[in-house]
Amino acid sequence: MSRFSLELSIGERINMQRKRARVIYNPTSGKEVIKRELPYILNRLEDAGYETSTYATKAIGDATLEAKRASAAEFDLIIAAGGDGTLNEVISGLAPLENRPTIGLIPVGTTNDFARAMRIPLSVVGALDVICDGFEMPVDLGEIEGEKGDIHYFINIAGGGIMTELSYEVPSKLKTALGQLAYYVKGMEKLPLIKPTYIELEHDEGTFQGEVMVFLTSNSNSVGGFEKISPHASLNDGLFDLFILRKCNLFEFIHVVRLLLRGEHLSSSLVEHVKTSRVRMKTTEPMSLNIDGEYGGECTGEMRNLFRHLTVLAPNARIREMEDLNAQYEREQMIKQLFNVSLDKAE
């Protein structure tokens, strides 16, 4: 059987026998939409056969602790209702555990990158359709071990560089008022300040050494609301997509951003891209690390891909897309290997 064949049944709908669901929600996300929609959410889940309870986060780290408690209490389903930060806290609570319940998403944050990558509707009604009628999909998870042994997790993106700081530098009130536009406003403010930083990035194909404007280690195709940064990225192939933007001036930087908007950034000589299962980071000066849109310390240590470590409810069509992407990549690798063998024999 192919390494990329799904390990979970995808043709079987959620068993309608009584199961237990825990909704962990951020009451301030999305202009407090979850608080208003809670009765509807509970009714939908009850109708789908779930005995449901809720938990409202109050401070940073609450969702992580509650996810651990829900796992220990043997809940079948944990629903992360909020933005990318809420989801990251939930997966950070589940990742180190032996018992990892299935995850459902109700995305009501500012960018909702992972939900976009999963093709989960950005509405409460649509997201609940996926949860109640969807299918289980195994997904990769990123693990970061710092130089001091500290462990962090990411499900969508980890990266460094001045523009990656936008997501946690924009005030919450501004994000609530302006939505994703808040990031663009802050980005315009930071443009004149961009400068390169020297970094060493060791990956499966070798080592990059040099000054960069930004580097991104992505597990999906959606980063910061840009859904064309890695159009062929797979969420469960055991590999990250590593993007490196080399040192450039302001005008070159803006040009690459324009290419990115069209999905043509890989044509630029300033952009390096490689698929890798790990990335080791080393800098000579401080560089902040962005983990799923939140501050994650300094860019030191190693990122590792945890192959199909979590299970997330997804639309069946997206699961089929992942199967096709993984099969295509497997074929490309076989052709590449055969080509290299032929070259070796010719020499």
Secondary structure, 3 states (H helix, E strand, C coil): CCCCCCCCCCCCCCCCCCEEEEEEECCCHHHHHHHHHHHHHHHHHHHCCEEEEEEECCCCCHHHHHHHHHHHCCCCEEEEEECHHHHHHHHHHHCCCCCCCEEEEEECCCCCHHHHHHCCCCCHHHHHHHHHHCEEEEEEEEEEECCCCCEEEECCEEEEEHHHHHHHHCCHHHHHHHCCHHHHHHHHHHHHHCCCEEEEEEECCEEEEEEEEEEEEECCCCECCECCCCCCCCCCCCCEEEEEEECCCHHHHHHHHHHHHCCCHHHCCCEEEEEECEEEEEECCCCEEEECCEEEEECCEEEEEEEEEEEEEECHHHHHHHHHHHHHHHHHHHHHHHHHHHHHHHC
